Amino acid sequence: MSSKYLELTQEIRRQARELLASGEVAAFLGFTAGSLSMTTRPFVARTPEDAEKLVWNSFCVVNLANYLPALLKSLEPPRGPKDPPPTGPLPKVGVLATGCWSRNMVVQAQENQVDRSRLVILGVPSRGMVDRKNVVAALKGKEVLDVVEDDHVLRVKGKWGEEEISRWSVVRDNCQSCTHPNPVIYDRMLDTPSERASQAPFAQIEAIEAMSANERWQWFTQEFSSCIRCYACRNACPLCYCTTCFVDDNRPQWVGKTLKNPDVLTFHILRAFHCAGRCTDCGACESVCPMGIKVRLLTKKLSKDVLTLFGVEAGMDITIPAPFTTYAPSDQNPFECDTCSSTNKKE
Amino acid sequence: MKTQIDRNQLVQWLQHTLDGFELFYPMKDAQTGVVHLRNAKDTAIDADSVLKPVPGVPKTSIKTFFMPQPEVIARFSVNSKDAQAFVLRALDAQSPRRVLLNIRPCDARSVALNAKPYADDPYFQGLMARTVIIGRTCTETCATCFCERVGGSPQGTEGMDVVLREVEDGFSLKALTQKGAAFLKETGCDMQGLELSQISGDGRPELPKIAMEMREKDLLELYNAPFWPQVAEPCINCGACTFLCPTCYCFDIQDEVLGTKGVRLRYWDSCMFPLFTLHASGHNPRGQKVQRVRNRFMHKFKYFPDRFGPVSCVGCGRCVKDCPVNIDIREVISLMQAV
């Protein structure tokens, strides 16, 4: 492991152990080593001894904010649906947060999913996480048995031998285009803030926007054609917390269950729109997709639109409401259609 | 008579089968390095991938061919003037006959395992009858392979109709089922030097050790074991494991109507999804994540062996490889074995 990650792992363990031992938190949410190379497993430490199992490396791709609402609830005293909410302070959770995950915690607080005062956030400036699918692609499908991380190089080993890959070349698209690698809210900071900020955060989106409508449709249908509707993208997303998702509802049936275009595309486009103004581009959806679909390009496009139209990035400021939960007379409302060239501009 | 054919003959013969069959075999995507089962019709037959199969399990689950996602199982009319309105009718056309080539022993075995609960299912059996599996034993295993632990073998042939083996100076083809023999005869009759081996594989194999072990365990002790919450904790309850798994065979049925025409669809369902067990009353016996996760493993390693004999897992490792949060079924098996 790179010296940087080794140090951070030690620091995370030390702080988690201390938080758990002092009783300041009842649980600490982080990652433990996975059973395969290039994997990590989200892990809840409940005792100071558990803290020794925590790790930090380039493969921590799952967004920890996703686990917070259920974990916080599990620590509350059990109560029936009609019982009053508990009074007095409730047990806290320690959690690791990079820039995007911390922004998700802001969104969760804005949407009353998470009580900020019950979190002890350990901020970790992100160096960008690696998608193991990128490593597999770089190796043309050769099986990876072990990866040793240096600061800027991954030394990848398999039965076929050993190869060095530049770390940045396999860092996820969302991390490469990230402009906020540092946590926006935290209680303790574990490292010096990162200075990296993408100069072209929307380059991937602009490339698609430059296409004709037909080309875009081609891209959209092709990119999502391998979807198996496992909903890993949805379930890995901290924004997707509806008790019953519209695709699971069958009274009424909003979306068909097949793998045909209308059903698959409806699911993805509607899911993306549900995330508009809330998505922090954490990339979890894309990282967990077993089929390697570039799921996050839809939400990234909506982030760009929200930034352009409302001047807001999701989860940057816990004191202001999310853009789509509020209204201002100055809000823009243009509608232009480049296929029929009709416009509906606000006077 | 020789029992083998050379490389060119093999490719020629496969080309020949395209007249009456759709041919699918594992092909590697050049860009992503991921292996999929692809239709040879979409590309030319790639001699390299055919002769030397790419190592590792294809992403595509072989169950797609026997439990299509989705499968139209009947049609009906909703036009009330129609004398047959709202009466389910069988489909007119049958799906084409297919050959699945270079199928790994784990995937072939999964078809044999799924055929147990689907023994009386006309749709599954219909697709089985029209599909020939040409298996290829494994020369290379992956870090995620564990077929031997669940009763399979890299050299196993269970579920295959024909086994293709590389021998000195060529390949040997051996029919293992009547279907396989008929297929070889149909497609290779005018080929010199092809011998049909004696049909074997009808003897009932003994139950694998793990199945015996799980069958002896007390169901409730396993069900109430203390490790389930810990196993389930990282799970995000997506269906990646169940949809990639070749032996997860649960389905749901819905009717879809467009205009006056309706179809009855059968499509994959997953025990990871809350809707899976939701009752009409609103009650959900598996309303919590931990209950759903437990069910996936209990079904594979306890309910299925109790009812059908072997465990419902072939050790292909797809779920291990692609679980977003690295829930490793091998660890869960160890936990269950220790009960």
Interface residues (C-beta under 8 A of the other chain):
Chain A: G34 S35 L36 S37 T39 T40 R41 P42 F43 V44 V62 N66 A70 K133 V136 A137 L139 K140 G141 K142 E143 L145 K159 I228 R229 C230 Y231 A232 R234 N235 A236 T244 D248 N250 Q253 G256 K257 T258 L259 K260 S287 V288 P290 M291 G292
Chain B: K28 D29 A30 Q31 T32 G33 V34 V35 V54 P55 G56 K59 Q69 P70 E140 C142 A143 T144 E233 P234 I236 N237 C238 G239 A240 T242 F243 L244 D252 Q254 E256 L265 Y267 S270 F273 P274 L275 K289 V320 K321 D322 P324 V325 N326 I327 D328 R330 E331
